[in-house]
Amino acid sequence: FTITGGGSSYNSSTKDLTIQGGAGSVTFNESGVYYFSNVYVASRCEFIIPAGVKVIIYMTGNFNSLGQGIVNTSLKPENLQIYSTGDSVNIGGGAGAYMSVYAPNASINLLGSSDVYGSFVGKSFYNGGGAKVHFDEDLLHLESPLKPKYRMVAWLVL
């Protein structure tokens, strides 16, 4: 990934990604799996997933995007998947976000008024800005390492 903007950084020892500085951004140029502790995207900064790139993020901490920051140009939620064991996911701003979030221990807070496309699994859900959430049915067919794979191997007629 590429980071721009003053004050933006990635700390490889703590695995914290911080995007700030007014016009900071992080662009994921290649499809892949990424590991972070915490992600912080300040207001007026961007978290960019270009068309044709699929990003899967595993986190142990919190995800905070404070304003118009998530830019998934493919408009496909499956191209930005976030799996977190942290206790909060905050998504704010006025730009529509396309993503799927699986954070069963987290309070998920939508703080903006724009439409959000994808899915959210968390401990609690708060929609403070009146955002409209649109579930993407394509996510039902998503192969996820966290999705149990069951198959019938035997049955018993009673």
Backbone as a ProteinNet text record, in pm:
[ID]
protein_1_A
[PRIMARY]
FTITGGGSSYNSSTKDLTIQGGAGSVTFNESGVYYFSNVYVASRCEFIIPAGVKVIIYMTGNFNSLGQGIVNTSLKPENLQIYSTGDSVNIGGGAGAYMSVYAPNASINLLGSSDVYGSFVGKSFYNGGGAKVHFDEDLLHLESPLKPKYRMVAWLVL
[TERTIARY]
84.1	0	88.2	29.9	101.2	33.9	113.5	62.6	108.9	16.6	52.7	-3.7	51	0.5	85.9	107.8	185.4	116.7	192.2	137.2	81.3	71.6	22.2	137.1	104	212.5	160.1	253.1	230.3	343.9	310.9	410.9	419.7	529.9	541.6	553.6	597.6	604.7	470.5	390	256.9	148.4	179.6	85.8	-30.9	-7.1	-107.3	-93.3	-205.8	-210.2	-285.4	-220.2	-280.2	-273	-389.9	-397.5	-456.3	-376.8	-423	-348.7	-375.2	-305.9	-388.7	-519.1	-605.3	-630.1	-523.7	-540.7	-465.3	-444.1	-372.7	-453.7	-383.5	-453.4	-366.6	-433.7	-367.2	-435.8	-355.8	-408.1	-354.1	-444.5	-406.2	-394.2	-271.3	-246	-257.4	-248.3	-252.6	-353.3	-417.8	-505.7	-421.7	-480.8	-406.3	-471.3	-405	-447.2	-352.6	-409.6	-331.4	-366.5	-266.1	-283.5	-251.5	-346.6	-326.8	-374.5	-322.3	-378.1	-495.6	-465.9	-567.9	-553.7	-667.6	-668.8	-742.5	-678.9	-739.7	-728.3	-843.5	-848.6	-918.5	-844.3	-898.4	-995.3	-1069.9	-1163.8	-1089.4	-1151	-1097.4	-976.9	-957.1	-853.2	-920.9	-843.9	-906.4	-837.6	-919.5	-881.4	-927.2	-834.9	-871.5	-846.1	-949.6	-941	-972.1	-870.6	-896	-975.3	-1037.8	-1110.9	-1014.9	-1065	-984	-898.5	-902.7	-823.8	-917.8	-881.8	-961	-873.2	-921.5	-844.8	-918.8	-848.8	-900.6	-811.5	-873.8	-799.1	-837.5	-735.8	-754.3	-697.9	-777.5	-738.2	-758.2	-671.8	-688.5	-742.9	-750.1	-794.5	-914.6	-916.5	-1032.9	-1011.6	-1123.1	-1122.4	-1201.9	-1138.2	-1204.1	-1181.5	-1288.6	-1283.5	-1380	-1325.7	-1405.1	-1479	-1445	-1520.4	-1490.8	-1588.2	-1580.8	-1458	-1411.4	-1280.4	-1271.7	-1377.4	-1364.9	-1404.6	-1306.4	-1329.6	-1299.6	-1404.2	-1392.9	-1447.3	-1357.3	-1401.9	-1470.4	-1456.9	-1525.5	-1674.3	-1713	-1851.5	-1899.6	-1804	-1835.6	-1789.3	-1881.7	-1842.4	-1745.6	-1751.3	-1660.6	-1514.5	-1490.5	-1353.2	-1288.8	-1365	-1309.4	-1375.4	-1303.1	-1352.8	-1267	-1332.5	-1261.6	-1308.5	-1214.3	-1239.4	-1164.3	-1236.4	-1173.1	-1215.7	-1120.1	-1150.5	-1152.9	-1144.3	-1148	-1286.9	-1299	-1429	-1504.3	-1448.1	-1526.9	-1488.9	-1590.5	-1576.6	-1659.9	-1595.5	-1663.8	-1646.4	-1758.7	-1756	-1838.2	-1771.5	-1839.2	-1827.7	-1888.8	-1871.9	-1989.5	-1969.5	-2077.9	-2064.2	-1954.5	-1938	-1987.2	-2050.5	-2098.1	-1981.8	-1997.3	-1893.2	-1943.3	-1856.2	-1885.9	-1788.8	-1841.8	-1753.8	-1832.5	-1760.6	-1821.6	-1733.9	-1800.1	-1730.5	-1780.5	-1687.3	-1718.1	-1636.9	-1704	-1639.1	-1732.8	-1741.8	-1843.8	-1831.5	-1715.1	-1697.1	-1715.2	-1742.2	-1737.7	-1874.8	-1876.5	-1991	-1961.8	-2056.7	-2041.2	-2124.2	-2058.5	-2123.1	-2113.2	-2228.4	-2233.5	-2265.4	-2176.8	-2189.7	-2218.9	-2230.8	-2259.5	-2398.4	-2434.6	-2570.3	-2580.5	-2469.9	-2472.8	-2510.5	-2543.4	-2573.8	-2447.4	-2466.1	-2357.6	-2401.4	-2311.5	-2344.1	-2257	-2318.3	-2242.3	-2309.7	-2229.4	-2284.6	-2199.2	-2263.8	-2197.6	-2242.6	-2147.3	-2175.8	-2096.8	-2167.3	-2100.8	-2180.8	-2125.8	-2193	-2314.2	-2299.7	-2410.7	-2396.5	-2505.7	-2507.3	-2579.1	-2515.8	-2573.9	-2565.5	-2677	-2682.2	-2714	-2610.8	-2629	-2650.4	-2623.7	-2635.6	-2749.1	-2829.3	-2940.1	-2897.4	-2782.8	-2736	-2832	-2842.8	-2920.6	-2823	-2852.8	-2766.7	-2831.2	-2756.3	-2804.7	-2724.6	-2791.3	-2723.6	-2697.5	-2575.8	-2539.4	-2554.4	-2651.1	-2679.1	-2563.9	-2473.4	-2356.9	-2269.7	-2279.4	-2200.5	-2245.3	-2366.3	-2413.1	-2328.7	-2265.3	-2186	-2036.8	-2002	-1862.7	-1795.5	-1682.4	-1603.5	-1519.2	-1540.1	-1469.3	-1402.1	-1281.3	-1216.3	-1289.8	-1376.3	-1449.4	-1587.7	-1629.1	-1759.5	-1748.6	-1823	-1811.1	-1853.7	-1782.8	-1814.6	-1868.5	-1999	-2064.2	-2103.7	-2097.4	-2150.8	-2206.8	-2308.6	-2372	-2286.8	-2251.6	-2175.1	-2257.1	-2364.9	-2452.5	-2583.5	-2685	-2809.6	-2875.3	-2970.4	-3040.3	-3189.2	-3265.4	-3409.1	-3467.7	-3549.8	-3610.7	-3755.8
-118.3	0	124	235.2	361.8	464.1	532.6	633.6	771.4	868.5	1007.2	1098.9	1217.3	1318	1330	1453.4	1479.8	1423.7	1357.7	1301.2	1161.2	1112	976.9	878.7	760.2	665.4	523.7	430.3	291.8	251.6	205.9	163.1	10.8	-39.8	-184.1	-263.4	-200.6	-276.5	-285.6	-179	-185	-225.5	-217.8	-245.8	-147.4	-24.7	81.7	159.6	182.4	262.5	390.9	506.3	635.9	722.8	769.5	857	988.5	1096.1	1227.7	1335.7	1458.2	1568.7	1639.9	1632.6	1708.2	1640.4	1600.1	1535.9	1404.3	1342.2	1215.5	1103.6	1000.6	885.5	760.8	647.4	519.1	453.2	404.9	337.6	195.5	100.9	-39	-71.8	-80.7	-96.1	-239.5	-335.5	-476.6	-551.5	-649.1	-737	-813.6	-837.4	-913.5	-910	-977.8	-982.6	-893.7	-806.5	-711.1	-727.3	-706.7	-723	-591.2	-542.8	-419.5	-440.4	-355.8	-347.1	-251.7	-125.2	-20.1	55.2	101.5	187.5	314.9	428	558.8	641.8	683.2	767.9	896.8	1006	1134.5	1192.7	1291	1361.8	1421.7	1415.3	1465.9	1386.8	1266.5	1176.7	1055.3	977.7	869	734.3	632	491.1	433.8	415	392.3	248.1	188	56.3	78	76.8	98.2	-17.6	9.4	-94.2	-208.4	-331.1	-447.6	-497.8	-429.5	-469.4	-520.4	-634.7	-692.5	-694.6	-630.4	-616.4	-684.6	-772.2	-836.2	-790.8	-733.9	-680.7	-757.4	-806.1	-866.6	-769.9	-742.9	-645.3	-700.9	-655.9	-690.3	-571.9	-455.9	-335.4	-272.7	-139.7	-64	-2.3	16.1	80.4	209.5	321	451.8	527.5	556	639.9	754.8	874.9	984.3	1070.6	1067.3	1153.5	1131.7	1084	1067.8	990.1	898.1	840.3	710.7	632.3	500.5	510.7	487.7	499.4	363.5	289.3	159.1	179.3	206.3	247.6	137.2	10.6	-97.5	-98.4	-30.9	-30.1	-170.7	-258	-395	-415.2	-437.2	-455.7	-571.6	-675.9	-789.2	-752.6	-636.7	-594.7	-521.8	-497.1	-445.7	-521.2	-618.9	-700.2	-672.4	-641.6	-613.5	-712.3	-782.2	-876.4	-823.4	-794.3	-732.3	-799	-809.5	-854.5	-737	-615.3	-495.1	-467.2	-356.3	-327	-211.7	-151.6	-48.8	-36.1	-9.3	24.4	149.6	259.4	387.3	431.2	456.5	499.7	627	735.9	864.4	925.8	1040	1116.7	1113.7	1176.8	1193.6	1114.2	1038.6	961	818.9	758.6	621.6	525	424	323.7	188	113.6	-21.9	-114.6	-196.9	-280	-385.4	-486.9	-581.9	-584	-583.7	-579.9	-694.7	-774	-878.6	-847.9	-796.3	-756	-791.4	-919.5	-963.8	-906.6	-852.2	-793.6	-642.4	-584.9	-439.2	-373.8	-249.7	-163.6	-100.1	-113.6	-56.6	70	181.4	312.7	377	400	477.3	620.4	711.9	848.9	948.7	903.1	991.9	968.9	1049.8	1043.7	975.5	931.3	872.2	725.6	674.2	533.5	450.8	332.6	238.2	106.5	42.4	-79.8	-192.8	-308.2	-422.7	-490.5	-526.7	-591	-556.8	-563.3	-533.5	-634.8	-700.5	-792.5	-741.5	-712.3	-661.3	-692.7	-652.5	-671.8	-580	-456.5	-361.2	-275.8	-209.3	-127	3.5	115.1	247.2	326.8	382.3	464.4	606.6	684.2	818.1	926.9	900.4	1005.3	984.8	881.7	855.7	789	723	655.2	542.7	519.5	407	292.8	176.2	60.1	-33	-67.3	-155	-284.8	-396.3	-525	-569.1	-613	-661.7	-813.7	-865.6	-1009	-1091.8	-1031.8	-1105.3	-1153.5	-1087	-1127.7	-1263.1	-1305.2	-1436.4	-1549.2	-1524	-1625.5	-1605.7	-1515.5	-1483.4	-1596.7	-1641.2	-1741.3	-1667.2	-1698.1	-1632.3	-1736.8	-1708	-1803.6	-1817.3	-1720.7	-1726.4	-1789.1	-1810.1	-1867.9	-2020	-2080.5	-2226.3	-2297.4	-2403.6	-2482	-2616.6	-2629.3	-2752	-2832.3	-2961.8	-3049.4	-3172.1	-3226.2	-3343.3	-3464.7	-3540.1	-3661	-3785.5	-3765.8	-3879.9	-3823.9	-3906.5	-3866.9	-3989.1	-3963.2	-4069.2	-4042.1	-4138	-4125	-4176.2	-4093.7	-4132.8	-4170.7
0	0	0	-46.4	-55.3	34.7	115.2	207.7	161.6	161.3	129.5	237.9	246.5	339.8	464.3	505.2	625.8	748.1	832.3	953.8	936.1	813.3	788.9	806.8	860.9	886.2	904.9	891	927.5	1019.7	1139.5	1236.3	1227.9	1174.6	1152.4	1282.6	1391.7	1516.2	1586.3	1582.1	1644.9	1545.8	1417	1307.7	1305.3	1352	1346.7	1216.9	1149.3	1027.9	1060.2	1040.1	1070	944.7	900	782.8	829.8	818.3	864.1	787.9	822.1	758.1	653.7	660.7	569.9	437.9	368.2	237.9	232.7	347.5	351.3	289.9	245.7	189.6	200.6	198.4	180.9	62.8	-32.4	-150.8	-152.5	-161	-170.3	-318.7	-368.2	-511.1	-560.1	-466.8	-504.9	-418.8	-479.1	-402.5	-302	-185.1	-86.2	49.5	143.1	281.3	361	443.2	521.1	668.9	754.7	899.3	968.9	1050.2	1126.1	1269.5	1357.8	1493	1487.5	1462.1	1455.3	1324.5	1273.1	1154.4	1191.1	1162.4	1188.7	1061.5	1007.2	887.8	928.9	934.5	979.6	877.3	922	835.6	716.5	599.1	473.3	422.6	476.2	427.6	363.8	287.7	212	232.3	229.6	237	103.4	8.4	-132.1	-176.4	-234.4	-296.6	-445.2	-533.6	-676	-738.3	-850.4	-924.5	-957	-945.1	-976.5	-861.2	-747.3	-630.9	-522.2	-462.7	-353.6	-229.1	-122.1	1	115.9	185.8	306	420.7	523.2	637.1	762.7	834	964.9	1067.9	1171.4	1272.6	1413	1504.4	1644.9	1724	1660.7	1729.2	1662.2	1661.3	1615.9	1478.4	1407	1275.5	1287.4	1253	1259.6	1129.7	1059.2	939.8	964.4	981.7	1035.7	935.5	810.2	720.8	575.5	501.9	357.3	314.9	399.6	379.2	304.2	295.7	234.2	87.8	-0.5	-143.7	-206.8	-237.4	-302.6	-443.4	-538.2	-671.8	-750.5	-707.2	-778.3	-745.9	-637	-588	-552	-512.5	-472.3	-328.6	-235	-95.2	-72.7	-156.6	-136.4	-162.9	-224.6	-250.8	-133.5	-28.3	97	211.4	264.8	375.5	498.2	608.8	732.9	839.1	898.8	1007.5	1129.2	1236.6	1353	1482.9	1575.2	1710.2	1807.1	1754.2	1837	1890.6	1966	2027.3	1962.7	1854.5	1786.1	1638.4	1558.7	1416.9	1396.8	1359	1339.1	1194.8	1128.7	989.4	979.7	943.3	936.1	798.6	784	661.4	568.8	455	361.1	233.6	217.8	95.4	118.6	20.1	33.1	46.4	130.6	151.5	104.8	40.1	-6.2	65.3	159.2	240	314.6	362.4	455.1	579.9	694.3	823.1	909.4	959	1055.4	1180.5	1283.1	1407.6	1522.8	1559	1653.8	1794.8	1830.7	1964.1	1964.5	1849.9	1835	1832.6	1880.4	1853.5	1718.3	1627.3	1493.2	1489.2	1454.8	1456.4	1319.4	1257.1	1132.8	1173.2	1140.3	1188.4	1077.4	955.4	843	789.2	691.3	638.2	502.1	447.2	313.6	316.3	199.5	186.5	208.2	268	290.3	229.3	154.2	82	132.5	164.5	211.2	326.9	428.5	546.9	668.1	785.4	911.3	1014.8	1078.2	1188.3	1307.1	1416.4	1535	1659.6	1773	1901.5	1911.9	1861.7	1857.9	1733.4	1696.4	1574.7	1605.7	1570.6	1593.2	1464	1422.2	1301.9	1344.8	1374.7	1429.9	1328	1201.4	1101.4	1003.4	1023.9	932.3	803	801.8	680.4	642	514.8	464.2	438.1	495.2	478.3	376.6	273.4	167	171.4	201.1	203.2	60.2	33.1	-99.4	-100.1	-174.6	-176	-231.6	-307.4	-355.7	-240.1	-125.8	-9.3	46.7	12.8	57.4	-1.4	-113.7	-183	-160.9	-74.1	-46.7	29.3	-20	51.8	153.8	278.4	386.6	473.7	519.8	609.5	742.3	776.3	901.7	885.9	763.1	737.2	746.8	837.8	851.4	723.5	692.7	573.7	620.3	615	657.8	535.4	551.3	448.1	517.2	458	516.8	485.8	590	570.3	604.2	682.1	716.1	771.4	776.1	837.7	898.2	984.6	1053.6	1042.7	994.4	985.8	1116.5	1182.6	1310.1	1292.6
[MASK]
++++++++++++++++++++++++++++++++++++++++++++++++++++++++++++++++++++++++++++++++++++++++++++++++++++++++++++++++++++++++++++++++++++++++++++++++++++++++++++++

